[in-house]
């Protein structure tokens, strides 16, 4: 049966997609909050939330990349676009995480 037992990469991929968009929304809220003078405690809460969600995303993205490599070897079929999008998202969130850590230590 083709396709049986491939639910795990789908679930992890959707979780990565959800966390990525959640992180983009949190980052946009932080930027918007700076321009609209949110309270400092609210901005710090957004930074803490970004840190926790980005760690969850980075771990799940690494796991998803490992699953992609495993299934590419097992099925002898490579999903280049999916792998490149995962890698690009991982790099973007990793750089954003470092930037947020810098901002957090500066406050």
C-alpha positions in Angstrom: 0.0 0.0 0.0 1.5 3.3 -1.1 1.2 6.1 1.4 0.4 4.0 4.5 2.1 5.1 7.6 3.1 8.6 6.4 0.9 10.5 8.9 3.8 11.6 11.1 5.6 13.8 8.6 2.3 15.4 7.7 1.5 16.2 11.3 5.0 17.5 12.1 5.0 19.6 8.9 1.7 21.2 9.8 2.9 21.9 13.3 6.0 23.6 11.9 3.8 25.7 9.6 1.5 26.7 12.4 4.4 27.7 14.7 6.1 29.6 11.9 3.0 31.7 11.3 2.5 32.1 15.0 6.1 33.5 15.3 5.6 35.9 12.4 2.4 37.2 14.1 4.2 37.6 17.5 7.0 39.4 15.8 4.6 41.7 14.0 2.7 42.4 17.2 6.0 43.3 18.9 6.9 45.7 16.1 3.4 47.2 16.1 3.6 47.5 19.8 6.8 49.5 19.7 5.2 52.1 17.3 1.9 52.2 19.3 3.6 52.5 22.7 2.5 49.2 24.3 3.5 48.8 27.9 7.0 47.5 28.6 5.6 44.5 30.4 3.5 43.6 27.3 6.5 43.8 25.0 8.6 41.7 27.4 5.7 39.1 27.5 5.7 39.1 23.7 9.5 38.5 23.7 9.2 35.6 26.2 6.4 34.1 24.1 8.5 34.4 21.0 11.5 32.7 22.7 9.4 29.7 23.8 7.6 29.3 20.5 10.8 29.7 18.5 12.5 26.9 20.6 9.5 24.7 19.9 9.7 25.6 16.2 13.4 25.0 15.9 13.1 21.6 17.6 10.1 20.5 15.5 11.8 21.9 12.3 14.9 19.8 13.0 12.7 16.8 13.6 10.8 17.4 10.4 14.0 17.8 8.4 15.2 14.5 9.8 11.9 12.8 8.8 12.2 14.3 5.3 15.7 12.9 4.9 14.6 9.5 6.3 11.6 9.2 4.0 13.6 10.5 1.0 16.1 7.7 1.5 13.4 5.1 2.2 11.2 6.0 -0.7 14.0 7.1 -3.1 12.1 10.3 -3.8 13.3 13.8 -2.8 10.9 16.6 -1.9 13.4 19.5 -2.7 10.9 22.3 -2.3 9.6 21.2 1.0 13.1 20.7 2.3 14.3 24.1 1.1 11.2 25.8 2.7 11.9 24.0 6.0 15.5 25.1 5.8 14.7 28.7 5.0 12.1 28.8 7.8 14.7 27.3 10.2 17.3 29.9 9.3 14.9 32.8 9.5 13.6 31.8 13.0 17.1 31.0 14.2 18.3 34.5 13.2 15.1 36.0 14.7 15.7 34.1 17.9 19.3 35.4 18.2 18.0 39.0 17.6 15.2 38.6 20.2 17.8 37.2 22.7 19.8 40.4 22.0 16.8 42.6 22.5 15.8 40.8 25.7 19.3 41.2 27.2 19.3 44.9 26.3 16.0 45.6 28.1 
